[in-house]
Amino acid sequence: MVNQITDLKLLYEEDYFLWLEETIKLLNNCQLENLDYENLIE
């Protein structure tokens, strides 16, 4: 789980649209514990 969050944070910096797609997948699957809240709130 920590790795997934870390990966998402890195992805946010490198490929915003891919980060967005992954975040949408997590939301659709109710995997809230894996979200990158820091960047999502931004």
Residue pairs with C-beta under 8 A, 6 or more apart in sequence:
1 33
1 34
4 34
5 34
5 35
5 36
8 19
8 22
8 23
8 34
8 35
8 36
8 39
9 36
9 38
9 39
11 18
11 19
11 22
12 19
12 36
12 39
19 36
19 39
23 35
23 36
23 40
26 32
26 34
26 35
27 35
